[in-house]
Amino acid sequence: MKYSLEAGGKRVRPCLVFEFAQLCGENTEKAAPFACAVEMIHTYSLIHDDLPCMDDDDLRRGKPSNHIVYGEDTALLAGDALQALAFEIMSSDKTSELIGDKACRKGVNTLAKYAGAVGMVGGQVIDLMSENTNAPIETLREMDYKKTACLIKAACELGCICAGADEKYIKAASKYGECIGIAFQIQDDILDVTSSNEELGKPVGSDMENSKSTYVSLLGIDKCRELVDELTEKALKSLEVFSGDVSSLSYFARQLACRKK
């Protein structure tokens, strides 16, 4: 568990929890349980994603994947334990004392929904079923929304929830997360054909090897870059409902759109 959690990475999701909590007037201490939980869910998904029965990748965040170091059985259990620990932290008495019972319940429900069958796990199912099928763009959109964007949406919503924000702010944060989440995945597809293993810290070209459709294979790099720009602008537009300083979130969206790894 510790090996994968401390392996590095961009920490996009916990950063978003903190940013939206602060934007809604809450301090980072109260946002910390939700931020930790969403990173644990993300890390568990990466451990399972790399397993031979899934994407079968040997490299993650520039290091050997969990199952390469500890074996498939231990990696599977480490992922399971991280998922359980995430919800244990969110529903603990300490978290309830920090943000209140109502926010705790709503946070747990939100993360469970976006991480489960209608979100991240459902997206992985579509991904596995799409191998060697030349899936159409509609299937790809559904897969990337569920597999990638849903957990980023969850992070943005969780930041607002722990701050006790009104529903209009939660919805705006959710829209921001959805847009940058899909843009993130499209940029990932671009990097998969323009970058190297060393630059990304994970294998490139695996989608092509598995005969999976990607935005690049269906639309081409130029159109993909246009879509990333359009989604980034929509994300920035969604921030207009907030009265606080959104400069960090605006910068964040733009940086994700032009990232190189």
Helices and strands as residue ranges (DSSP letters): H 2-5, H 12-23, H 28-49, E 59-60, E 63-64, H 66-70, H 72-90, H 93-99, H 101-115, H 120-129, H 137-144, I 145-149, H 150-162, H 167-194, H 197-200, H 206-209, H 215-219, H 221-238, G 239-241, H 247-257
